[in-house]
Amino acid sequence: MKRYLAVLLLIWNIGCDSDKFESEVTMPKLFEDGMVLQRDQKISVWGRGIPTKKVRVSIAGLLGSTEVNADSTWSIKLPASNAGGPYILEVNNTLIKDVYIGDVWLAGGQSNMEWALKSAVIGADQEIEEGGIPKIRFFKVPKSYSAKPQNELEGGEWEVATPENMPDFSAVAWFFAKRNHLEKNVPVGIIESNWGGTPAEGWTELSVLAGMNASYSKEALDILENQDKWQEEVIANEERRALRDQLVPKPDSLKALEVASVKFDDSQWRKVNLPQSNPLEHIAWVRKVFKANSSEAATLHLPRIDQMGYVYLNGNLLHYKDWGTTTPDLEIPASSLLEGNNVLTIRAINTWNNQPSIGDPGEMYILQGNKKISLEGIWSYSNNKVEPLLPKVDFLNWKPGMMFNAMIYPLTNYPIKGAIWYQGESNAGRAEEYHELFAAMITNWRKVWGLGDFPFLFVQLANFMERKSPQPDSNWAFLRDAQKETLGLPNTGMAVIIDIGESGDIHPKNKKDVGERLWLQARKVAYGEKLVSSGPVLESATLRDGTLVLNYSEVGEGLQTSDNSELVKGFIISDSRGNFTEAKAVITGNNEITIETEMSNISEIRYAWADNPEVNLINNLNLPAVPFRYRFEKE
């Protein structure tokens, strides 16, 4: 009888314990099927529930419990775990499936980090055709901003690296994650929190910025002290954005076909001269009449429509050009052409600044046989008769602290391995304050995450714009130098890409080398491997009797030139008055470069110091030498 009562008591206790952990709980967006948790660190799980109710969390044999606080919040830290999975994360009655434990990296910055594989990235098609890697997952933080710190993201979900999902992944982050997975044999999670065109102060906490003496500090203090006022403006701005976004994506199909038809009367439209009249405004509709014959196919060559555009020929949709792509040469069958007058119609939109552009000189024509039909010249143009003017949307996300509050702060309870960062273009005109700002941002992130000096790996700006030499006043060169100085912080690494930029495109399409050079830095900084992780780095410079001798580290098996030239390109020297000239340099040793000069009063030497410098110094790993400037002390 006693044994029977004991069994009943045990069953009753188990039932009571079960009841304790059945209350409903909610968790942040990051806690979804397919998530990746950071290995070798305590696993943090948190959310909201009913005050005083019990919460139990379990995964991979780890178990923890707590009680919901009076403010409805709860959090649990489970012991660290090795890499593995798939697991089920159980939180009371909620089951989160297909969970892996591995390495989690935050991928931050502006458009070059945001740039997706689908956007004409070199080698992207092959990556996608290979079928993806199921143990790599991406979480895209929705673009958002706020005058007040937010506890939750606006949305987002974990996506497995499949051919269907990969085109939208950050290309830089993908190539980085792929190396991480293949070389460390662990699952990898990438949390993308990036936004094109944004400055570093937008990603930094307001209280940090307000305490600095910089161009953004006064405004940071104002936002900090008047959060309600600023939040009202944020809400109003987003209402205008919502209206704009309703108007922008696609025109009414019947209206579009009417406007694009040959018979449409555009006599009340304005006349503009393209491409000279660029940029246009709002939703720009333009029409161009041209003569052709209907017996021969043709090709439309109009690569530039900035940012998005619908192209119609004689009332029929010919092509849709998406953001981040170049319009290909468009084949026009003879059956689509009319004998005599034809009409090319374009609807162009630029949500960046409401200023779309169409065409470049010499790049606007139709080729029919041996005849080139120019499309430059007078077009009919309207931005308010077919569709309404777009509402003005301000770049409030650029304001100090705004993106930090909405896109970084909600992540800071989620343990990560580290961060990869590609940004700086939008701060290039303020290089003198960037070093302090960038270092403050990194330090700020490390403090709010509370994980110590986690690895922070960043990309130095690529070469870009017209090539000029010498160009000692280059804003981009000064910004690169400010980035390099940030290496003074512990556990930082810099990927140099001074050799893979494009003069006419701020978004170089070679993202593979960027991601893999970041990975080289990760191997050294995050995983403690002893290896050459960058190109040659200047160690010393000596000047004697008109001869400059430079010594380098990170040379691997020795200094080389990428074009097998005897001369090393990219050096400039200055006299005491600041007059710069190009210098002829040669490799004279495994780690040594010598410059012979007749300049008697050399005060400074710089390397790769221009917006788009011509450089060729590498090591045996084909990694480019790090740009520098070196001042000689006056004797």
For each residue, the residues with C-beta under 8 A, 3 or more apart:
1: 4 5
2: 5 6
3: 6 7
4: 1 7 8
5: 1 2 8 9
6: 2 3 9 10
7: 3 4 10 11
8: 4 5 11 12
9: 5 6 12 13
10: 6 7 13 14
11: 7 8 14 15
12: 8 9 15 16
13: 9 10 16 17
14: 10 11 17 18
15: 11 12 18 19
16: 12 13 19 20
17: 13 14 20 21
18: 14 15 21 22
19: 15 16 22
20: 16 17 54 56
21: 17 18 54 55 56 65 92 93
22: 18 19 92 93
23: 49 50 53 54 55 68 92
24: 49 50 92 93
25: 47 48 49 55 68 74 91 92 94
26: 47 48 49
27: 30 31 45 46 47 91 94
28: 31 46 47 151 152 153 410 414
29: 32 152 153 155 156 157
30: 27 35 139 153 156 191 411 414
31: 27 28 35 45 47 89 91 96
32: 29 35 96 157 158
33: 96 97 98 99 158
34: 97 98 99 137 157 158 159 160
35: 30 31 32 89 96 99 100 137 139 158 189
36: 99 100 101 102 103 104 137 158 187 188 189
37: 43 59 81 99 100 101 102 104 189 415
38: 41 43 101 102 103 104 414 415 416 417
39: 80 81 82 83 101 102 103 186
40: 80 81 82
41: 38 80 415 451
42: 77 78 79 80 415
43: 37 38 59 62 77 78 79 80 81 101 415
44: 75 76 77 413 414 415
45: 27 31 57 64 75 76 77 78 89 91
46: 27 28 73 74 75 76 413
47: 25 26 27 28 31 55 73 74 75 91
48: 25 26 68 72 73 74
49: 23 24 25 26 53 55 68 72 74
50: 23 24 53 68 72
51: 68 69 70 71 72
52: 67 68 70
53: 23 49 50 67 68
54: 20 21 23 65 66 67 68
55: 21 23 25 47 49 65 66 67 68 74 76 91 92
56: 20 21 63 64 65 90 91 92
57: 45 63 64 65 76 78 89 90 91
58: 61 62 63 64 89 90
59: 37 43 62 78 81 87 88 89 90 99
60: 81 84 85 87 101
61: 58
62: 43 58 59 78 79 81
63: 56 57 58 78
64: 45 56 57 58 76 77 78
65: 21 54 55 56 57 76
66: 54 55 74 75 76
67: 52 53 54 55 74
68: 23 25 48 49 50 51 52 53 54 55 72 73 74
69: 51 72 73 74
70: 51 52
71: 51
72: 48 49 50 51 68 69
73: 46 47 48 68 69
74: 25 46 47 48 49 55 66 67 68 69
75: 44 45 46 47 66 413
76: 44 45 46 55 57 64 65 66
77: 42 43 44 45 64
78: 42 43 45 57 59 62 63 64 81
79: 42 43 62
80: 39 40 41 42 43
81: 37 39 40 43 59 60 62 78 84 101
82: 39 40 101
83: 39 100 101 102 103 185 186 187
84: 60 81 87 100 101
85: 60 98 99 100 101 102 135 187
86: 97 98 99 100
87: 59 60 84 99 100 101
88: 59 95 96 97 99
89: 31 35 45 57 58 59 95 96 99
90: 56 57 58 59 94 95 96
91: 25 27 31 45 47 55 56 57 94 96
92: 21 22 23 24 25 55 56
93: 21 22 24
94: 25 27 90 91
95: 88 89 90
96: 31 32 33 35 88 89 90 91 99
97: 33 34 86 88
98: 33 34 85 86
99: 33 34 35 36 37 59 85 86 87 88 89 96
100: 35 36 37 83 84 85 86 87 135 137 187 189
101: 36 37 38 39 43 60 81 82 83 84 85 87 187
102: 36 37 38 39 83 85 135 181 186 187 188 189
103: 36 38 39 83 180 184 186 187 188 189 417
104: 36 37 38 188 189 190 191 414 415 416 417
105: 173 176 177 180 188 189 190 191 416 417 418 419 420
106: 191 193 411 416 418 419 420
107: 113 170 172 173 176 190 191 192 193 194 419 420 421
108: 113 193 194 203 408 419 420 421 423
109: 112 113 114 194 421 422 423 459
110: 113 114 194 195 196 197 198 422 423 425 426
111: 114 115 194 196 197 425 506 507
112: 109 115 172 422 423 425 459 462 506 507 508 514
113: 107 108 109 110 170 172 173 192 194 420 421 422 423 459
114: 109 110 111 170 192 194 195 196
115: 111 112 119 121 170 171 172 324 507 511
116: 119 121 167 168 169 170 171 324
117: 121 124 127 128 166 167 168 169 170 171 174 511
118: 121 124 167 168 324
119: 115 116 171 324 325 507
120: 124 324 325 326 509
121: 115 116 117 118 124 171 509 511 512
122: 509 510 511 512
123: 126 127 512
124: 117 118 120 121 127 128 167 171
125: 128 129
126: 123 129 130
127: 117 123 124 130 166 174 178
128: 117 124 125 132 163 166 167
129: 125 126 163
130: 126 127
131: 162 163
132: 128 136 160 161 162 163 165 166
133: 136 161 178 181
134: 160 161 162
135: 85 100 102 181 186 187 188
136: 132 133 160 161 174 177 178 181 187 188 189 190
137: 34 35 36 100 158 159 160 161 187 188 189 190
138: 158 159 161 165 169 170 173 174 177 189 190 191 192
139: 30 35 156 157 158 159 189 190 191 192
140: 156 159 168 192
141: 144 153 156 191 192 193 407 411
142: 153 154 155 156
143: 195 397 407
144: 141 150 153 154 403 406 407
145: 202 234 396 397 399 402 403 405 406 407
146: 149 150 231 234 402 405 406
147: 223 227 228 230 231 233 234 401 402 405
148: 227 231 405
149: 146 405 409
150: 144 146 153 405 406 409 410
151: 28 409 410
152: 28 29 410
153: 28 29 30 141 142 144 150 156 406 407 410 411
154: 142 144 406
155: 29 142
156: 29 30 139 140 141 142 153
157: 29 32 34 139
158: 32 33 34 35 36 137 138 139 189
159: 34 137 138 139 140 162 165 168 169
160: 34 132 134 136 137 165
161: 132 133 134 136 137 138 165 166 169 174 177
162: 131 132 134 159 165 166
163: 128 129 131 132 166
164:
165: 132 138 159 160 161 162 168 169
166: 117 127 128 132 161 162 163 169 174
167: 116 117 118 124 128
168: 116 117 118 140 159 165
169: 116 117 138 159 161 165 166 173 174 190 192
170: 107 113 114 115 116 117 138 173 174 190 192 194
171: 115 116 117 119 121 124 174 175 511 512 515
172: 107 112 113 115 175 176 420 422 459 511 514 515 518
173: 105 107 113 138 169 170 176 177 190 192 420 515
174: 117 127 136 138 161 166 169 170 171 177 178 190 511 515
175: 171 172 178 179 511 512 514 515 516 519
176: 105 107 172 173 179 180 190 420 515 516 518 519 522
177: 105 136 138 161 173 174 180 181 188 190 515
178: 127 133 136 174 175 181 182 515
179: 175 176 182 183 515 516 519
180: 103 105 176 177 183 184 186 188 519 522
181: 102 133 135 136 177 178 184 185 186 187 188
182: 178 179 185
183: 179 180 519 523
184: 103 180 181 527
185: 83 181 182
186: 39 83 102 103 135 180 181
187: 36 83 85 100 101 102 103 135 136 137 181
188: 36 102 103 104 105 135 136 137 177 180 181
189: 35 36 37 100 102 103 104 105 136 137 138 139 158
190: 104 105 107 136 137 138 139 169 170 173 174 176 177
191: 30 104 105 106 107 138 139 141 411 414 416
192: 107 113 114 138 139 140 141 169 170 173
193: 106 107 108 141 407 408 411
194: 107 108 109 110 111 113 114 170 198 422
195: 110 114 143 198 202 397 403 407
196: 110 111 114
197: 110 111 352 395 398 426
198: 110 194 195 202 203 397 398 403 423 426
199: 202 398 426 427
200: 203 204 423 424 426 427 434 437 438 441
201: 204 209 214 216 220 400 401 437
202: 145 195 198 199 397 398 399 400 401 402 403 404
203: 108 198 200 403 404 407 408 423 441
204: 200 201 208 209 400 401 404 437 440 441 444
205: 208 209 401 404 409 444 448
206: 209 210 220 223 224 400 401 404 405
207: 210 211 224
208: 204 205 211 212 440 441 444
209: 201 204 205 206 212 214 216 217 220 400 401 440
210: 206 207 217 220 221 224 400
211: 207 208 217
212: 208 209 217 436 437 440
213: 217
214: 201 209 217 433 436 437
215: 430 433
216: 201 209 219 220 400
217: 209 210 211 212 213 214 220 221 400
218: 221 222
219: 216 222 223 399 400
220: 201 206 209 210 216 217 223 224 400 401
221: 210 217 218 224 225
222: 218 219 225 226 230
223: 147 206 219 220 226 227 230 399 400 401 402
224: 206 207 210 220 221 227 401
225: 221 222
226: 222 223 229 230
227: 147 148 223 224 230 231
228: 147 231 232
229: 226 232 233
230: 147 222 223 226 227 233 234 399
231: 146 147 148 227 228 234 235
232: 228 229 235 236
233: 147 229 230 236 237 396
234: 145 146 147 230 231 237 238 396 402
235: 231 232 238 239
236: 232 233 239 240
237: 233 234 240 241 393 394 396
238: 234 235 241 242
239: 235 236 242 243
240: 236 237 243 244 391 392 393
241: 237 238 244 245 391 393
242: 238 239 245 246
243: 239 240 246 247 391
244: 240 241 247 248 351 390 391 393
245: 241 242 248 249 351
246: 242 243 249
247: 243 244 283 387 388 390
248: 244 245 283 308 349 351 390
249: 245 246
250: 253 310
251: 255 256 310 347 386 387
252: 255 256
253: 250 256 257
254: 257 258
255: 251 252 258 259 386
256: 251 252 253 259 260 310 312 317 347
257: 253 254 260 261 312 315 316
258: 254 255 261 264 315
259: 255 256 264 285 287 345 386
260: 256 257 264 287 312 313 314 315 316 317 343 345
261: 257 258 264 314 315 343
262: 314 315 338 341 342 343
263:
264: 258 259 260 261 287 343
265: 268
266: 269 287 380 382
267:
268: 265 382 385
269: 266 285 287 380 381 382 385
270: 380 381 382
271: 378 379 380 381
272: 277 280 286 378 379 381
273: 276 277 377 378 379
274: 277 278 286 288 358 359 364 375 376 377 379
275: 278 304 357 358 359 360 361 364 376
276: 273
277: 272 273 274 280 381
278: 274 275 357 358 359
279: 306 350 355 356 357
280: 272 277 284 286 348 355 356 357 358 381 383
281: 284 354 355 356 383
282: 354 383 384 387 389 390
283: 247 248 347 348 349 383 386 387 390
284: 280 281 346 347 348 349 356 358 381 382 383
285: 259 269 345 346 347 381 382 383 385 386 387
286: 272 274 280 345 346 348 358 379 380 381
287: 259 260 264 266 269 343 344 345 379 380
288: 274 343 344 345 375 379 380
289: 341 342 343
290: 341 342 343 344 366 373 375
291: 340 341 342 373
292: 298 337 338 339 342 366 368 373
293: 296 337 339 368
294: 334 335 337 338 339
295: 334
296: 293 334 337 368 369
297: 331 332 333 334 368
298: 292 331 332 334 337 366 367 368 373
299: 329 330 331 332 366 367 368
300: 311 313 318 329 330 332 344 366
301: 329 363 364 365 366 367
302: 305 311 327 330 358 359 363 364 365 375
303: 326 327 328 360 363
304: 275 326 327 357 358 359 360 363
305: 302 308 309 311 321 327 346 348 356 357 358 359
306: 279 348 350 356 357 358
307: 323 324 349 350 351 352 356
308: 248 305 320 321 322 323 348 349 350 351
309: 305 320 321 327 346 347 348 349 356 358
310: 250 251 256 317 319 320 321 346 347
311: 300 302 305 317 318 319 320 321 327 330 344 345 346
312: 256 257 260 315 316 317 318 344 345 346 347
313: 260 300 316 318 332 336 337 342 343 344 345
314: 260 261 262 336 337 338 342 343
315: 257 258 260 261 262 312 343
316: 257 260 312 313 336
317: 256 260 310 311 312 320
318: 300 311 312 313 330 332 336
319: 310 311 327 328 330
320: 308 309 310 311 317
321: 305 308 309 310 311 325 327
322: 308 325
323: 307 308 351
324: 115 116 118 119 120 307 507
325: 119 120 321 322
326: 120 303 304
327: 302 303 304 305 309 311 319 321 330
328: 303 319
329: 299 300 301
330: 299 300 302 311 318 319 327
331: 297 298 299
332: 297 298 299 300 313 318 336 337 366
333: 297 336 337
334: 294 295 296 297 298 337
335: 294
336: 313 314 316 318 332 333
337: 292 293 294 296 298 313 314 332 333 334 342
338: 262 292 294 314 341 342
339: 292 293 294
340: 291
341: 262 289 290 291 338
342: 262 289 290 291 292 313 314 337 338
343: 260 261 262 264 287 288 289 290 313 314 315
344: 287 288 290 300 311 312 313 366 375
345: 259 260 285 286 287 288 311 312 313
346: 284 285 286 305 309 310 311 312 358
347: 251 256 283 284 285 309 310 312
348: 280 283 284 286 305 306 308 309 356 357 358
349: 248 283 284 307 308 309 356
350: 279 306 307 308 353 354 355 356 357
351: 244 245 248 307 308 323 354
352: 197 307 355
353: 350
354: 281 282 350 351 390 392
355: 279 280 281 350 352
356: 279 280 281 284 305 306 307 309 348 349 350
357: 275 278 279 280 304 305 306 348 350
358: 274 275 278 280 284 286 302 304 305 306 309 346 348
359: 274 275 278 302 304 305 363 364 375 376
360: 275 303 304 363 364
361: 275 364 376
362:
363: 301 302 303 304 359 360
364: 274 275 301 302 359 360 361 374 375 376
365: 301 302 372 373 374 375 376
366: 290 292 298 299 300 301 332 344 372 373 375
367: 298 299 301 371 372 373
368: 292 293 296 297 298 299 371 373
369: 296
370:
371: 367 368
372: 365 366 367
373: 290 291 292 298 365 366 367 368
374: 364 365 377
375: 274 288 290 302 344 359 364 365 366
376: 274 275 359 361 364 365
377: 273 274 374
378: 271 272 273
379: 271 272 273 274 286 287 288
380: 266 269 270 271 286 287 288
381: 269 270 271 272 277 280 284 285 286
382: 266 268 269 270 284 285 385 386
383: 280 281 282 283 284 285 387 389
384: 282 387 388 389
385: 268 269 285 382
386: 251 255 259 283 285 382
387: 247 251 282 283 285 383 384
388: 247 384
389: 282 383 384
390: 244 247 248 282 283 354 393
391: 240 241 243 244
392: 240 354
393: 237 240 241 244 390
394: 237
395: 197 398 399
396: 145 233 234 237 399 402
397: 143 145 195 198 202 402 403
398: 197 198 199 202 395 402 426
399: 145 202 219 223 230 395 396 402
400: 201 202 204 206 209 210 216 217 219 220 223
401: 147 201 202 204 205 206 209 220 223 224 404 405
402: 145 146 147 202 223 234 396 397 398 399 405 406
403: 144 145 195 198 202 203 397 406 407 408
404: 202 203 204 205 206 401 407 408 409
405: 145 146 147 148 149 150 206 401 402 408 409
406: 144 145 146 150 153 154 402 403 409 410
407: 141 143 144 145 153 193 195 203 403 404 410 411
408: 108 193 203 403 404 405 411 412 445 448
409: 149 150 151 205 404 405 406 412 448
410: 28 150 151 152 153 406 407
411: 30 106 141 153 191 193 407 408 414
412: 408 409 445 448 449 450
413: 44 46 75
414: 28 30 38 44 104 191 411
415: 37 38 41 42 43 44 104 449 451
416: 38 104 105 106 191 419 449 451 454
417: 38 103 104 105 454 455 526
418: 105 106 454 455 456 457 491 522 525 526
419: 105 106 107 108 416 445 454 455 456 457
420: 105 106 107 108 113 172 173 176 457 458 459 518 522
421: 107 108 109 113 456 457 458 459
422: 109 110 112 113 172 194 458 459 514
423: 108 109 110 112 113 198 200 203 426 427 458
424: 200 427 428 434 460 461 479 480 483
425: 110 111 112 428 461 506
426: 110 197 198 199 200 398 423
427: 199 200 423 424 430 431 434 437 479
428: 424 425 431 461 475 476 478 479
429: 475
430: 215 427 433 434
431: 427 428 434 435 475 478 479 481 482
432: 478 482
433: 214 215 430 436 437
434: 200 424 427 430 431 437 438 479 482 483
435: 431 438 439 482 483 485 486
436: 212 214 433 439 440
437: 200 201 204 212 214 427 433 434 440 441
438: 200 434 435 441 442 482 483 486
439: 435 436 442 443 486 488 489
440: 204 208 209 212 436 437 443 444
441: 200 203 204 208 437 438 444 445
442: 438 439 445 446 456 486 489 492
443: 439 440 446 447 489
444: 204 205 208 440 441 447 448
445: 408 412 419 441 442 448 449 456
446: 442 443 449 451 452 453 454 456
447: 443 444 450
448: 205 408 409 412 444 445
449: 412 415 416 445 446 454
450: 412 447
451: 41 415 416 446 454
452: 446
453: 446 489 490 491
454: 416 417 418 419 446 449 451 491
455: 417 418 419 491 492 493 522 525 526
456: 418 419 421 442 445 446 489 491 492 493
457: 418 419 420 421 492 493 494 495 518 521 522 525 526
458: 420 421 422 423 483 486 492 493 494 495
459: 109 112 113 172 420 421 422 462 494 495 497 514 517 518
460: 424 480 483 484 494 495 496 497 498 626 627
461: 424 425 428 464 476 479 480 483 497
462: 112 459 497 498 500 501 502 508
463: 497 498 499 500 501 503 611 612 613 615
464: 461 476 501 502 503 505 506 611 612
465: 476 503 611 612
466: 503 611 612
467: 503 610 611 612 613 614
468: 471 474 610 611 612
469: 572 582 610 613 614
470: 572 580 581 582 609 610
471: 468 474 477 609 610 611 613
472: 477 572 574 578 580 606 609
473:
474: 468 471 477 478 609 610 611
475: 428 429 431 478 479 611
476: 428 461 464 465 479 480 610 611
477: 471 472 474 480 481 606 608 609 610 611 613 627
478: 428 431 432 474 475 481 482
479: 424 427 428 431 434 461 475 476 482 483
480: 424 460 461 476 477 483 484 498 608 627
481: 431 477 478 484 485 627 628 629
482: 431 432 434 435 438 478 479 485 486
483: 424 434 435 438 458 460 461 479 480 486 494
484: 460 480 481 487 494 626 627 628
485: 435 481 482 488
486: 435 438 439 442 458 482 483 489 492 494
487: 484 492 493 494
488: 439 485
489: 439 442 443 453 456 486 492
490: 453
491: 418 453 454 455 456 525 526
492: 442 455 456 457 458 486 487 489 525
493: 455 456 457 458 487 518 521 522 524 525 533 534
494: 457 458 459 460 483 484 486 487 521 534 626
495: 457 458 459 460 514 517 518 520 521 534
496: 460 517 534 535 623 624 625 626 627
497: 459 460 461 462 463 500 501 508 513 514 517 624
498: 460 462 463 480 501 608 613 615 624 627
499: 463 562 615 618 624
500: 462 463 497 508 510 513 514
501: 462 463 464 497 498 508 612
502: 462 464 505 507 508 509
503: 463 464 465 466 467 612
504:
505: 464 502 508 509
506: 111 112 425 464
507: 111 112 115 119 324 502
508: 112 462 497 500 501 502 505 511 514
509: 120 121 122 502 505
510: 122 500 513 514
511: 115 117 121 122 171 172 174 175 508 514 515
512: 121 122 123 171 175 515 516
513: 497 500 510 516 517
514: 112 172 175 422 459 495 497 500 508 510 511 517 518
515: 171 172 173 174 175 176 177 178 179 511 512 518 519
516: 175 176 179 512 513 519 520
517: 459 495 496 497 513 514 520 521 534 623
518: 172 176 420 457 459 493 495 514 515 521 522
519: 175 176 179 180 183 515 516 522 523
520: 495 516 517 523 524 531 533 534 623
521: 457 493 494 495 517 518 524 525 533 534
522: 176 180 418 420 455 457 493 518 519 525 526 527
523: 183 519 520 526 527 529 531 533
524: 493 520 521 527 528 529 530 531 533
525: 418 455 457 491 492 493 521 522 533
526: 417 418 455 457 491 522 523
527: 184 522 523 524
528: 524
529: 523 524
530: 524
531: 520 523 524
532: 554 555 556 619 621 623
533: 493 520 521 523 524 525 554
534: 493 494 495 496 517 520 521 537 554 623 626
535: 496 554 617 618 619 621 623 624 625 626
536: 552 553 554 555 559 591 617 618 619 623 625 626
537: 534 552 553 554 625 626
538: 541 550 551 552 607 625 626 628 630
539: 551 552 553 591
540: 550 551
541: 538 548 549 550 551 605 630 632
542: 548 549
543: 547 548 602 632
544: 547 549
545:
546: 596 597 598 599 600
547: 543 544 594 595 596 597
548: 541 542 543 573 583 594 595 596 597 602 605
549: 541 542 544 588 592 593 594 595
550: 538 540 541 585 592 593 594 595 605
551: 538 539 540 541 591 592
552: 536 537 538 539 555 559 591 592 593 625
553: 536 537 539 591
554: 532 533 534 535 536 537 619 623 626
555: 532 536 552 558 559 590 591 619 620
556: 532 619 620 621
557: 590 619 620
558: 555 590 591 619 620
559: 536 552 555 587 589 590 591 592 593 617 618 619
560: 587 617 618 619 620
561: 564 565 566 567 568 569 587 616 617 618
562: 499 616 617 618 622 624
563: 616
564: 561
565: 561 568 569 616
566: 561 586
567: 561 584 585 586
568: 561 565 571 585 586 587 593 616 617
569: 561 565 614 615 616 617
570: 607 608 613 614 615 616 617 625
571: 568 582 583 585 595 605 606 607
572: 469 470 472 580 581 582 583 605 606 607 609
573: 548 580 581 583 595 597 599 602 604 605 606
574: 472 578 579 580 581 602 603 604 605 606
575: 578 579 599 600 601 602 603
576: 601 603
577:
578: 472 574 575 603
579: 574 575
580: 470 472 572 573 574 606
581: 470 572 573 574 599
582: 469 470 571 572
583: 548 571 572 573 595 597 605
584: 567 595 596 597
585: 550 567 568 571 593 594 595
586: 566 567 568 593 594 595
587: 559 560 561 568 592 593
588: 549 592 593 594
589: 559 592
590: 555 557 558 559
591: 536 539 551 552 553 555 558 559
592: 549 550 551 552 559 587 588 589
593: 549 550 552 559 568 585 586 587 588 617
594: 547 548 549 550 585 586 588
595: 547 548 549 550 571 573 583 584 585 586 605
596: 546 547 548 584
597: 546 547 548 573 583 584 602
598: 546
599: 546 573 575 581 602
600: 546 575
601: 575 576
602: 543 548 573 574 575 597 599 605 632
603: 574 575 576 578 631 632 634
604: 573 574 629 630 631 632
605: 541 548 550 571 572 573 574 583 595 602 629 630 632
606: 472 477 571 572 573 574 580 609 627 628 629 630
607: 538 570 571 572 615 617 625 627 628 629
608: 477 480 498 570 613 615 624 625 627 628
609: 470 471 472 474 477 572 606 613 627 629
610: 467 468 469 470 471 474 476 477 613
611: 463 464 465 466 467 468 471 474 475 476 477
612: 463 464 465 466 467 468 501 503
613: 463 467 469 471 477 498 570 608 609 610 627
614: 467 469 569 570
615: 463 498 499 569 570 607 608 624 625
616: 561 562 563 565 568 569 570
617: 535 536 559 560 561 562 568 569 570 593 607 624 625
618: 499 535 536 559 560 561 562 621 622 623 624 625
619: 532 535 536 554 555 556 557 558 559 560 622 623 625
620: 555 556 557 558 560
621: 532 535 556 618
622: 562 618 619
623: 496 517 520 532 534 535 536 554 618 619
624: 496 497 498 499 535 562 608 615 617 618
625: 496 535 536 537 538 552 570 607 608 615 617 618 619
626: 460 484 494 496 534 535 536 537 538 554
627: 460 477 480 481 484 496 498 606 607 608 609 613
628: 481 484 538 606 607 608
629: 481 604 605 606 607 609
630: 538 541 604 605 606
631: 603 604
632: 541 543 602 603 604 605
633:
634: 603
635:
